[in-house]
Amino acid sequence: MNTFFFFLSVLVRTIISDLNKERTYVNLLNTIPCIRRFNSSHQIGCGKLDYSSYEGIVYSVRDKAEFGRLEKLNKLDIPDLVVVTLPSYFAKIVQLHQHDSGNSRIQGIVLVSNLDYISNLTESDLNLSDDSTSPNSKFSLYSTNKTYGPSEWNPSGTNFMFQNFNIPFYTIYDLNEIEKVIDECYDKFNQHIFDKYTSNSFSIKSSESLCGMQLGLRMTGAVSSTVCTRRSNIMHTLESSSFCDPLGGSNYFTFLSQRPSNDLPITILSARLDAFSLYEYFTPAANEPISSLIGLFGITELLAKQRSQMNYSSILVVLFDNEAFDYGGSSRFASDLVREKFPEIKLSFGQDQEESFVLKKNNITSIIELGQLGAIGFEQNENLYIHRDPISYAKEPNVAKTIKQLTDKLTKYSSNIKPIENINQQLPTSSIHSFLRNNILIGGISLADFNKEFNSKFYHGVFDTPENMNVTFPDDLSEDEAVNFTTKFAEKLQGLTTSIAQTIFSLHNPTQTELSEQVSLSTLNRLVYCFYKNTTCKYFQDMMTTSQWKSYLTLLEANLPKGKLSFYTGVDDNPISGKWLSSMLLRYFSRNLDLESLSEDDCSKDSEKVRKYERENHISIRNFYYVKNSTCVASSIFLTSSVSPAFDQFEKGVLVETDKFPAWTESSWNGVDVQMKIFMFTRPSIAGLTLSLGIVTLVLAFVLTFLADKFAHRIFYPKDAEQNEIFD
């Protein structure tokens, strides 16, 4: 009986404590953390190994006075703070904490990233690029070259992405939750207390209630990719053996010629596919990679229409993934070519017997890469610049010849595509670095909207948004009107991409050098609207099957911010919405137009009409599906891994050639351990009262338990026994 009452009292106390916890803590669900990542020798980002959380009193920085007060508070012996800040002061607060991190009172920093909540901010206030001033410099052609050295392409870079922080960073973007933290938490409970601060004195009265914040950020990985990889491959019995995972997914490519061939010169048209910011998955990526992807899809659509006329060489369109982290995807692509390990492609040509095709490096003669294009959306920016590597240009005659040919044609077809002014200027951030580092000596040019430094102030940051590219839409337009609205960006992009397409076409068809049409302005308008304004637009929906569309919607909701495209690099086997969408668009725009009018029944690899077409034209088509706009999408999209070659022996717990290839990994974690909560700090007087009531309740529970036990024979006396006593 004693045991029963004991467990009953424990159960009641547990239920009450859980209910109190739910009433005390408010979970904020739309927040995104800075997480832990590793390269071969270091760890970067945020997170800790133990289960403890960071917590402190909420303090908000919205103006110069509040930041000045924080500087003084940070030197005092006061309770810990969690600082919620507008973008204008984020970098200053990080530097304030880092300056004396051992004694800092700051236990967490939360960035407000919803621009609808913020007013009167200038571009300089949002000047947040989480990357370094010299992106990917460790694995560039010039990493060990003292003559060229690193060039500061990204003057707005804070390098926060590559620092190791001992406190958590979060960003909060949901308007309701921002108001909950700042208006209902800080303004209501904390501001009037901090307003009482005088020169060197700050105290909190026992009668004052304060609103606090708790930040959980437990990461399982630690030290470096080398250590974490080894630990991940040691079997554990009590917990998961995976402490970190290699970054990377898939590179996508397709041939725009009638058939893949190593017998003809190959020109690569490429763009990168991924991005990062300090906060996982939160990659608006409006300027890069989205602007370059829009341009690439427009060119691909136009050249796909000329497929039958391009018989003198092959065009290989490639989307390189995992480029944001030191060219991991292009390093894999180039390494596989050099080592002759490029994945084999099976081709049927309408026959039962399949043939094999493996891409070789020898016939790849040139690369045209589309870099950042977003600045052309501004009135004063009209030009794209032709960047190339000065070392190979000076030393390799064939490289110089190819680059000169490309430059001559591009400048011939457009007065707004210009060579760089300094012939010794190094090649900026580009996938071409990987090919040249692997001794694939080809003529490579990168086309971008800048000459000496990035125009974008938000490279790899959460404010790389279309508004900061001057891409906006009138509020009074319906979707049908907005999808056909021509922005300055789309208007200029049409002329520039047409010139690029014309250059490629003239290289591959010497007998007919002029294209009969331009890149479709309608296509560019729709892509601009759907990428930048409405990610679930009907235009995207019409390009997919019902099941594909459901998959896409699921991916949009899988990561925060929900409904927004993400281009975060991510880990293998983890589809990312923006990259998945781009692979579908590449399929659609590179489709074989001779087969697009097939019926739904005939839109199949096994259809006799398709097999006959393949036999007669000696081509092989890989993918078939019928989409909502009554089009048969018949295309051949291939993919290769974009995980760095450094992880070729990952399953054995070792990394290889980390001096030659990047070795970036991401820590694993449990979602329960990564969360943000606000709560009320209990006043000392209330805490004392609660303790007293708890002690009284405990004593009463013991007394009641004792009495119930002592008189149990009366309280629980059997009724039948009582009746028997009466009648005896």
Secondary structure, DSSP 4 states (H G I P E B T S, - for coil): -HHHHHHHHHHHHHHHHHHHHHHH-EEE-SEEE--EEE-SS-EEES-BSSS--EEEEEEEE-SHHHHHHHHHHTTSS---EEEEE-HHHHHHHHHHHHHTTTT--EEEEEEE--TTT--S--GGGG--B-S-SSTTGGGSTTTT-TTT----S-TTB--GGGSB-SS-EEEE--HHHHHIIIIIIIIIIIHHHHTT-BTTB----TT--EEEEEEEEB-S--S-HHHHHHHHTS--SSS-S-SEEEB--EEEEEE-SSS--SSS-EEEEEEE--B--SSTT----IIIIIIHHHHHHHHHHHHHTTGGG--SSEEEEEEE-S-TTTSHHHHHHHHHHHTT-PPPEEE-TTSSS-EEE---STTEEEEEEE---GGGGSTT---EEEE--HHHHHH-HHHHHHHHHHHHHHHHH-TTEEE-S-TTPPP-S-THHHHHHTT---EEEEEES-SSS-S-S-TTSTT--GGGGT----TT--HHHHTT---HHHHHHHHHHHHHHHHHHHHH-TT----SSPPPHHHHHHHHHHHHT-TT-HHHHHTS-HHHHHHHHHHHHHSSSTTS---B--BTT---HHHHHHHHHHHHHT--GGGTT--TTT-STT-HHHHHHHHHHT----EEEE-TTS-EEEE--EEEE-S-GGGTTGGGT----TTTS---EEE---GGGEEEEEEEEPPHHHHHHHHHHHHHHHHHHHHHHHHHHHTHHHHT--HHHHHHHHH-
